[in-house]
Amino acid sequence: MMTISNGNLRVDLRLIADMVEPGSRVLDVGCGEGALLDWLGRTKNVDGRGIELSMAGVSAAVSHGLSVIQGDADTDLKDYPSGAFDYVILSQTLQATYAPRTVLSNMLRIGRRAIVSFPNFGHWRVRLHLLTHGRMPVTDTLAYEWYDTPNIHFCTIRDFLDLCRDLGIRVERSIPLDRSGRTMAIPSCEGIANLFADQGLFVLSREG
């Protein structure tokens, strides 16, 4: 079985792993080769499942003994029963979905909590690049040319929080991250974070 050391796990994934309670039922959407699932299984004894669009990612995860199937967040989350998981995780993938609103709704239907992270298109460097160059920026967290990107819906932290309010989603935690995925020492309120955070990480639950 694949073994991922804590030092080799992506920084933002370590933050996500810290949020998950031991023994939980977890669905990792867009799990890649399953590094987070592997880590959670070994360190927190979670009952972990994953779905991944790339067949290469699925094959790699399965070859390491992980429970991962090929699937698409836009079309396949609706097939999961309500309340099947304690956590549904979507890391750095929301902006690549066709219907983010539906994806978020399904995540919080099938999971007690959702953990979501995404690159913040409202960062000051992105704004400055658009202002001074008049072209779509390429950054560490948005690392594609406009014609070659898997990202469909660029959004800002403020956009995301507005969507959560529209859907009646409670934001339990809001963590601004730098380009490396490390927590930033700035307020998590949407105004400051929207300008200075390279990424946002959120723990969500249903209102009521």
C-alpha angles and dihedrals in degrees: 000000000000115000120205118190118215089245092057096047113100111263096241090047089056089055090050092048090054090057095056118092117231115263094021127147107244134187115193109200113205090010098169110201091345103257093148093045090050092050094047092047094052100039104031104023093234124172093238131190130174142195122200132179096211114081089206090057092047092050092049092049094047091047087059092053099259125141100241130145133188110260147138122238091215096056110018108049089076089067094062117094119249115266094013095135141037092215133021112193127202110177121186091336109092093089090055095057123099095220111029092171092057093042092054092046092051092046091057092043094056096033134053088220135014125211113202133178130178141159114271112236089189094070113130093241090056091049092047093049091052091047097048101032104026090220135107108270127237113212139162091268096036096040102166138087112247092252095049105042130120088206112106105168114040109197141172129228088255091053090051094049090049089053091050090053091049091052095045092246120157116223104217095176133012117190124182114215133196124229091278093052096255123140113262123223094233131104114279092224111123097246099059096032092047090060103038109025118094090200139012127221119195138183110207138188137170120273114247 
